[in-house]
Amino acid sequence: MGLVSFRPLLRIPRWVSALGLAGSLFAMFVIHPLFSLTALAVVVAFYFILLRRRMDAPFGDMRSGLFVTVAEWAAKKVADLPAMQERAWKPNLLVPVVDPRDVRGSFMMIHDVAYPKGSVKLMGLKTTGQGRLEARVYALANAFRDQDIFASYTVVESAGGFGDALVSGMQALRGAFFKPNVVFLDLPDTDEHEADFARIQQEALREEIGVLIHGPHRRTGTGQRRTVNVWIRDRSPDWRVSMDLGNLDLPVLVGYKLLRNWNARMRLITVVEDKANLEEANQFLNAIIALGRIPRTRVMAVAEPFDDYLPQAPQADVSIFGLGQSPDFAFMRRMVEETRSTCLFARDSGQESVLA
């Protein structure tokens, strides 16, 4: 593996070591096959027993060095491959944290979107007067790890506000190999934060990072976690299915993640103004389900004004909408109230594909 720490004074060719290993194993099984299998089983059992004890050493062991070396080798190989990795996509969330107590309300939503193969990157945004932020963010990362979510954290100090600190953090992560692909934000409650969100979304799109805005309903929360509605805008007259679906991939993929983790059902809903486009809309939605291999999902295409249909739409525990080029916070808050459910507003990064 070319480790710098491996500096033997006696150089032995690799083929000699490999031949010695093969010869030793062969001799073991020739002498006594059953005893050899037992010996190997005992060695493996001791390895896992020691692994479960999680003993800490003041220095790195060979196991950690081996994994780091293999990971670096794999990262270098992947860097030479095409950048688009739609088939290997999973939600790696970037969660800004000003006060860790504010994350409590969105903790389970973050968990359910990322679980089981995704990850959470907590970015503490430290401003003047925050003393113990790093320790509290560290504790929050441990809480995610306790829920079987890989979580890491960092703290960014900035003399500017929330938006400046988060934009700087996203720019700093540009060169990271395992960089986040979705920034998770809570619906802002002040005009100052609303102005920040527009800049954050523009920077996220420039960095090819998706945006997911969480608007919790103050009474229902996530309800029974049994149904998810994904609302798809009227695409008339172009209802063709292609690999480029516009801002549709991330909303459907997030809905699929909740469907899987909640063992729930999902609806794809679109409202068209012209009845002549109703059949094409139905075919489009059914094609998304079939080509995307999405289970437990039904389609609903309705021909009437959106505002008229919204109050009579089927109830869901979470409603997911696409997010426009510029965030419309009045629309978001209205959707939370009128759907009577927690809402997610998603904007693609261009790196996702529900059809991959």
FINUMAR-28990 format. One record per residue (C-alpha): residue number from 1; x, y, z; residue in three letters. Coordinates in Angstrom, 3 decimals. Each point is the difference from the previous one (the first is absolute). Layout:
REM FINUMAR-28990
REC  seq        xx        yy        zz  type
REC  NUM         X         Y         Z   ALA
...
This chain:
REM FINUMAR-28990
REC  seq        xx        yy        zz  type
REC    1     0.000     0.000     0.000   MET
REC    2     3.012     2.271     0.063   GLY
REC    3    -0.442     1.167     3.602   LEU
REC    4     2.654     2.451     1.130   VAL
REC    5     0.028    -1.579     3.480   SER
REC    6     0.984    -3.382    -1.487   PHE
REC    7     3.820     0.290    -0.118   ARG
REC    8     1.454    -3.523     0.390   PRO
REC    9     3.765    -0.390     0.231   LEU
REC   10    -0.234    -3.458    -1.552   LEU
REC   11    -1.617     0.215    -3.448   ARG
REC   12    -1.907    -3.100    -1.132   ILE
REC   13    -1.635    -0.278    -3.449   PRO
REC   14    -3.802    -0.148    -0.017   ARG
REC   15    -0.097    -3.358    -1.744   TRP
REC   16     1.994    -1.550     2.847   VAL
REC   17    -2.539     1.244     2.564   SER
REC   18    -2.934    -1.170    -2.133   ALA
REC   19     1.597    -3.415    -0.501   LEU
REC   20     0.644    -0.306     3.734   GLY
REC   21    -3.645     0.795     0.791   LEU
REC   22    -1.309    -2.511    -2.541   ALA
REC   23     2.440    -2.678     1.185   GLY
REC   24    -0.914     0.506     3.660   SER
REC   25    -3.732    -0.304    -0.680   LEU
REC   26     0.553    -3.055    -2.198   PHE
REC   27     2.115    -1.698     2.693   ALA
REC   28    -2.622     0.733     2.660   MET
REC   29    -2.802    -1.661    -1.922   PHE
REC   30     2.177    -2.947    -1.068   VAL
REC   31     0.942    -0.743     3.625   ILE
REC   32    -3.531     0.282     1.439   HIS
REC   33    -2.846     1.700    -1.959   PRO
REC   34    -2.490     0.070     2.888   LEU
REC   35     2.492     1.458     2.487   PHE
REC   36     1.042     2.598    -2.602   SER
REC   37    -3.616     1.155    -0.513   LEU
REC   38    -0.450     0.133     3.768   THR
REC   39     3.141     2.108     0.387   ALA
REC   40    -1.127     2.452    -2.661   LEU
REC   41    -3.460     0.238     1.594   ALA
REC   42     1.550     0.739     3.406   VAL
REC   43     2.202     2.748    -1.477   VAL
REC   44    -2.994     1.625    -1.742   VAL
REC   45    -2.104    -0.295     3.182   ALA
REC   46     2.686     1.694     2.101   PHE
REC   47     0.276     2.759    -2.595   TYR
REC   48    -3.716     0.823     0.196   PHE
REC   49    -0.047    -0.260     3.807   ILE
REC   50     2.819     2.535     0.247   LEU
REC   51    -1.699     2.141    -2.628   LEU
REC   52    -3.230     0.128     2.044   ARG
REC   53     1.925     1.056     3.113   ARG
REC   54     1.084     3.174    -1.833   ARG
REC   55     3.287     0.278     1.845   MET
REC   56     1.780     3.295    -0.475   ASP
REC   57     3.736     0.161    -0.629   ALA
REC   58     2.221     3.097     0.211   PRO
REC   59     1.135    -0.736    -3.543   PHE
REC   60    -1.608    -1.153    -3.258   GLY
REC   61    -0.115    -3.739    -0.614   ASP
REC   62     0.596    -1.874    -3.246   MET
REC   63    -3.722    -0.421    -0.583   ARG
REC   64    -0.678     3.755    -0.098   SER
REC   65     3.049     0.554    -2.205   GLY
REC   66    -1.196    -2.703    -2.391   LEU
REC   67    -3.496     1.514    -0.330   PHE
REC   68     1.362     3.531    -0.496   VAL
REC   69     2.371    -1.200    -2.706   THR
REC   70    -2.693    -1.958    -1.840   VAL
REC   71    -2.388     2.987     0.220   ALA
REC   72     2.625     2.350    -1.434   GLU
REC   73     0.729    -2.441    -2.822   TRP
REC   74    -3.720    -0.281    -0.819   ALA
REC   75    -0.430     3.796     0.117   ALA
REC   76     2.830     0.516    -2.484   LYS
REC   77    -1.512    -2.596    -2.348   LYS
REC   78    -3.447     1.607     0.183   VAL
REC   79     1.502     3.419    -0.757   ALA
REC   80     1.004    -1.321    -3.432   ASP
REC   81    -3.571    -1.140    -0.789   LEU
REC   82    -2.828     2.183    -1.408   PRO
REC   83    -1.276     2.498     2.559   ALA
REC   84    -3.700    -0.930    -0.277   MET
REC   85    -0.813    -2.836     2.432   GLN
REC   86    -3.810    -0.172    -0.158   GLU
REC   87    -0.104    -3.745     0.664   ARG
REC   88     2.094     0.378     3.159   ALA
REC   89    -1.910     3.073     1.249   TRP
REC   90    -0.995     0.112     3.649   LYS
REC   91    -0.957     2.976     2.157   PRO
REC   92     3.062     1.499     1.697   ASN
REC   93    -1.548     2.876     1.896   LEU
REC   94     1.714     3.233     0.993   LEU
REC   95    -1.811     1.356     3.069   VAL
REC   96     0.971     3.495     1.231   PRO
REC   97    -0.212     0.367     3.783   VAL
REC   98    -0.149     3.347     1.759   VAL
REC   99    -1.595    -1.363     3.177   ASP
REC  100    -0.052    -3.824     0.374   PRO
REC  101    -3.302     0.267     1.870   ARG
REC  102    -1.654     1.203    -3.215   ASP
REC  103     0.827    -3.300    -1.720   VAL
REC  104    -2.186    -1.983     2.400   ARG
REC  105    -3.141     0.760    -1.994   GLY
REC  106     1.512    -1.267    -3.258   SER
REC  107     2.157    -2.797     1.452   PHE
REC  108    -2.257    -2.889    -1.039   MET
REC  109    -0.686     1.462    -3.443   MET
REC  110     3.756     0.276    -0.630   ILE
REC  111     0.404    -3.569     1.251   HIS
REC  112    -2.813    -1.377    -2.190   ASP
REC  113     1.337     1.685    -3.140   VAL
REC  114     3.591    -1.165     0.552   ALA
REC  115    -0.572    -3.503     1.421   TYR
REC  116     1.514    -2.551    -0.578   PRO
REC  117     2.825     0.663    -2.489   LYS
REC  118     0.078     3.792    -0.014   GLY
REC  119     1.937     2.276     2.317   SER
REC  120    -0.320     3.253     1.918   VAL
REC  121     2.617     2.756     0.046   LYS
REC  122    -0.699     2.435     2.836   LEU
REC  123     1.462     3.441    -0.575   MET
REC  124     0.020     2.120     3.124   GLY
REC  125    -0.172     3.689    -0.881   LEU
REC  126     1.760     1.835     2.793   LYS
REC  127    -0.485     3.691     0.545   THR
REC  128     1.127     2.316     2.786   THR
REC  129    -1.152    -1.080     3.435   GLY
REC  130    -0.457    -3.729    -0.654   GLN
REC  131     2.229    -1.791     2.449   GLY
REC  132    -0.691    -3.746     0.032   ARG
REC  133    -1.334    -0.457    -3.538   LEU
REC  134     2.607    -2.565    -1.067   GLU
REC  135    -0.682    -2.315     2.945   ALA
REC  136    -3.751     0.227    -0.561   ARG
REC  137     0.293    -0.711    -3.734   VAL
REC  138     2.230    -2.964     0.834   TYR
REC  139    -2.708    -1.338     2.338   ALA
REC  140    -2.580     0.452    -2.769   LEU
REC  141     2.187    -1.987    -2.417   ALA
REC  142     0.198    -2.789     2.582   ASN
REC  143    -3.791     0.008     0.242   ALA
REC  144    -0.226    -0.689    -3.735   PHE
REC  145     2.617    -2.748     0.291   ARG
REC  146    -2.056    -1.611     2.754   ASP
REC  147    -2.835    -0.152    -2.537   GLN
REC  148     2.248    -1.818    -2.530   ASP
REC  149     0.635     3.083    -2.156   ILE
REC  150     3.586     0.783    -0.924   PHE
REC  151     0.496     3.559     1.257   ALA
REC  152     2.960     2.357     0.049   SER
REC  153     0.300     3.609     1.030   TYR
REC  154     1.991     3.164    -0.426   THR
REC  155    -0.241     3.518     1.380   VAL
REC  156     0.406     3.098    -2.159   VAL
REC  157     0.728     3.333     1.628   GLU
REC  158    -1.229     3.049    -1.860   SER
REC  159    -0.328     3.661     0.831   ALA
REC  160    -2.922     0.189    -2.449   GLY
REC  161    -3.476    -1.391     0.368   GLY
REC  162    -1.594    -3.406    -0.579   PHE
REC  163     0.081     0.259    -3.796   GLY
REC  164     3.638     1.086    -0.237   ASP
REC  165     1.158    -2.804     2.299   ALA
REC  166    -1.930    -2.728    -1.837   LEU
REC  167     1.094     1.189    -3.458   VAL
REC  168     3.625     0.019     1.178   SER
REC  169    -0.440    -3.509     1.347   GLY
REC  170    -1.438    -1.314    -3.280   MET
REC  171     2.855     1.573    -1.925   GLN
REC  172     2.530    -1.573     2.368   ALA
REC  173    -1.537    -3.442    -0.607   LEU
REC  174     0.315     0.357    -3.777   ARG
REC  175     3.248    -1.945    -0.116   GLY
REC  176    -1.102    -2.732     2.418   ALA
REC  177    -0.404    -3.434    -1.546   PHE
REC  178    -2.989    -1.023     2.143   PHE
REC  179    -1.680     3.380    -0.113   LYS
REC  180    -3.696     0.430     0.914   PRO
REC  181    -2.476    -0.021    -2.884   ASN
REC  182    -3.063     1.506     1.739   VAL
REC  183    -0.132     2.958     2.369   VAL
REC  184    -2.816    -0.424     2.551   PHE
REC  185    -1.583     3.210     1.281   LEU
REC  186    -2.942     0.810     2.243   ASP
REC  187    -2.572     2.471    -1.273   LEU
REC  188     1.270     3.411     1.208   PRO
REC  189    -1.932     1.980     2.584   ASP
REC  190     1.580     3.431    -0.525   THR
REC  191     0.325     2.371    -2.961   ASP
REC  192     3.795     0.015     0.446   GLU
REC  193     0.196    -3.767    -0.474   HIS
REC  194    -2.306     0.176    -3.027   GLU
REC  195     2.512     2.279    -1.716   ALA
REC  196     2.763    -2.474     0.894   ASP
REC  197    -1.908    -2.940    -1.521   PHE
REC  198    -0.071     1.496    -3.480   ALA
REC  199     3.790     0.347     0.029   ARG
REC  200     0.463    -3.466     1.523   ILE
REC  201    -2.136    -1.592    -2.712   GLN
REC  202     1.922     1.753    -2.776   GLN
REC  203     3.313    -1.138     1.478   GLU
REC  204    -1.286    -3.556     0.469   ALA
REC  205    -0.993    -0.224    -3.659   LEU
REC  206     3.410     1.352    -1.017   ARG
REC  207     1.687    -2.662     2.149   GLU
REC  208    -2.357    -2.708    -1.375   GLU
REC  209    -1.609    -0.563     3.401   ILE
REC  210    -3.734    -0.613     0.306   GLY
REC  211    -2.191     2.007     2.369   VAL
REC  212    -2.616    -1.440     2.373   LEU
REC  213    -2.054     2.417     2.112   ILE
REC  214    -1.930    -1.487     2.907   HIS
REC  215    -3.284     1.644     0.961   GLY
REC  216    -1.418    -1.825     3.054   PRO
REC  217    -3.698     0.254     0.822   HIS
REC  218    -0.339     1.298     3.540   ARG
REC  219    -2.792    -2.440     0.926   ARG
REC  220     0.211    -3.142    -2.100   THR
REC  221     3.777    -0.388    -0.289   GLY
REC  222     0.574    -3.073    -2.183   THR
REC  223    -3.320    -1.546     1.030   GLY
REC  224    -0.227    -3.773    -0.263   GLN
REC  225     2.852    -0.193    -2.535   ARG
REC  226    -2.143    -2.068    -2.355   ARG
REC  227    -0.515     2.137    -3.122   THR
REC  228     2.117     2.370    -2.098   VAL
REC  229    -1.313     2.346    -2.694   ASN
REC  230     2.433     1.200    -2.679   VAL
REC  231    -1.444     2.935    -1.934   TRP
REC  232     1.189     0.399    -3.595   ILE
REC  233    -0.555     3.241    -1.877   ARG
REC  234    -1.965     0.230    -3.230   ASP
REC  235     2.508    -0.752    -2.784   ARG
REC  236    -2.451     0.552    -2.855   SER
REC  237     0.382    -0.379    -2.889   PRO
REC  238     3.316    -1.895     0.430   ASP
REC  239    -0.684    -3.266     1.843   TRP
REC  240     2.832    -1.951    -1.586   ARG
REC  241     2.019    -2.335     2.210   VAL
REC  242     3.751     0.502    -0.301   SER
REC  243     3.091    -0.292     2.190   MET
REC  244    -0.279     3.745     0.645   ASP
REC  245    -3.250     0.400     1.925   LEU
REC  246     0.662     3.518     1.184   GLY
REC  247    -0.464     0.669     3.708   ASN
REC  248    -1.714    -3.330     0.640   LEU
REC  249     2.687    -2.502     0.981   ASP
REC  250     0.762     1.144     3.548   LEU
REC  251    -3.673     0.374     1.085   PRO
REC  252    -0.826    -3.532    -1.192   VAL
REC  253     3.196    -1.507     1.460   LEU
REC  254    -0.644     1.604     3.389   VAL
REC  255    -3.573    -1.310    -0.132   GLY
REC  256     1.345    -3.452    -0.820   TYR
REC  257     2.363     0.139     2.989   LYS
REC  258    -2.891     0.809     2.344   LEU
REC  259    -2.119    -2.697    -1.654   LEU
REC  260     2.698    -2.599     0.705   ARG
REC  261     0.905     1.109     3.520   ASN
REC  262    -3.605     0.422     1.139   TRP
REC  263    -1.379    -2.986    -1.924   ASN
REC  264    -2.451     2.572    -1.332   ALA
REC  265    -1.879     0.679    -3.225   ARG
REC  266     0.599     2.844    -2.439   MET
REC  267    -2.071     2.005    -2.434   ARG
REC  268     1.283     1.944    -2.999   LEU
REC  269    -2.458     2.847    -0.528   ILE
REC  270    -0.194     2.502    -2.831   THR
REC  271    -2.627     2.624    -0.705   VAL
REC  272    -0.464     1.129    -3.622   VAL
REC  273    -2.136     2.871    -1.191   GLU
REC  274    -1.003    -1.506    -3.352   ASP
REC  275    -1.893    -3.308    -0.073   LYS
REC  276     1.573    -0.766    -3.371   ALA
REC  277     3.325    -0.582     1.788   ASN
REC  278    -1.455    -2.332     2.615   LEU
REC  279     0.749    -3.275    -1.785   GLU
REC  280     3.598     0.987    -0.797   GLU
REC  281     0.530     1.006     3.634   ALA
REC  282    -1.269    -3.395     1.182   ASN
REC  283     2.282    -1.830    -2.414   GLN
REC  284     2.970     2.094     1.114   PHE
REC  285    -0.542    -0.722     3.689   LEU
REC  286    -0.531    -3.719    -0.612   ASN
REC  287     3.178    -0.094    -2.080   ALA
REC  288     1.940     1.606     2.879   ILE
REC  289    -1.238    -2.727     2.355   ILE
REC  290     0.750    -2.819    -2.450   ALA
REC  291     3.417     1.213    -1.202   LEU
REC  292     1.025     1.139     3.466   GLY
REC  293    -1.048    -3.372     1.500   ARG
REC  294    -1.913     1.693     2.844   ILE
REC  295    -2.258    -2.281     2.071   PRO
REC  296    -3.229     0.807     1.861   ARG
REC  297    -0.643     3.144    -2.031   THR
REC  298    -3.100     1.214    -1.838   ARG
REC  299    -0.519     2.954    -2.320   VAL
REC  300    -2.611     2.731     0.053   MET
REC  301    -0.432     2.431    -2.884   ALA
REC  302    -2.737     2.599     0.445   VAL
REC  303    -1.273     2.652    -2.405   ALA
REC  304    -0.962     3.091     1.992   GLU
REC  305     1.690     3.067     1.509   PRO
REC  306     2.645    -0.851     2.574   PHE
REC  307    -1.417     2.225     2.749   ASP
REC  308    -3.462    -1.540    -0.440   ASP
REC  309     1.262    -3.572     0.202   TYR
REC  310     2.440     0.447     2.897   LEU
REC  311    -2.604     0.053     2.831   PRO
REC  312    -1.601    -3.229    -1.255   GLN
REC  313     3.239    -1.872    -0.782   ALA
REC  314     0.544    -3.290     1.878   PRO
REC  315     1.649     0.486     3.377   GLN
REC  316     3.650    -0.955     0.439   ALA
REC  317     2.401    -0.074     2.934   ASP
REC  318     2.690     1.769    -2.069   VAL
REC  319    -0.467     2.020    -3.187   SER
REC  320     2.940     0.618    -2.344   ILE
REC  321     0.143     2.866    -2.492   PHE
REC  322     2.573     1.173    -2.487   GLY
REC  323     1.957     3.131     0.835   LEU
REC  324     0.226     2.765    -2.589   GLY
REC  325     3.038     2.000    -1.069   GLN
REC  326    -0.759     2.525     2.739   SER
REC  327    -1.616    -1.168     3.262   PRO
REC  328    -3.571     1.217     0.497   ASP
REC  329    -0.428    -0.126     3.775   PHE
REC  330    -3.597     1.224    -0.039   ALA
REC  331    -0.902    -2.956    -2.245   PHE
REC  332     1.899    -2.429     2.255   MET
REC  333    -1.758     1.135     3.159   ARG
REC  334    -3.359    -0.135    -1.786   ARG
REC  335     0.661    -3.578    -1.108   MET
REC  336     0.809    -1.059     3.576   VAL
REC  337    -3.308     1.444     1.207   GLU
REC  338    -2.242    -1.052    -2.890   GLU
REC  339     1.328    -3.574    -0.313   THR
REC  340    -0.173    -0.338     3.802   ARG
REC  341     3.268    -1.917    -0.104   SER
REC  342     3.735     0.397     0.320   THR
REC  343     1.419     1.074    -3.373   CYS
REC  344     3.337    -0.451    -1.720   LEU
REC  345     1.067     2.281    -2.846   PHE
REC  346     2.717    -1.491    -2.215   ALA
REC  347     2.306     1.366    -2.676   ARG
REC  348     2.120    -2.364    -2.130   ASP
REC  349     3.761     0.330    -0.201   SER
REC  350     0.124    -1.634    -3.462   GLY
REC  351     1.830    -3.047     1.408   GLN
REC  352    -3.106    -2.060     0.823   GLU
REC  353    -2.120    -2.184    -2.258   SER
REC  354    -3.146    -1.835     1.014   VAL
REC  355     0.250    -2.073    -3.210   LEU
REC  356     3.599    -1.229     0.558   ALA
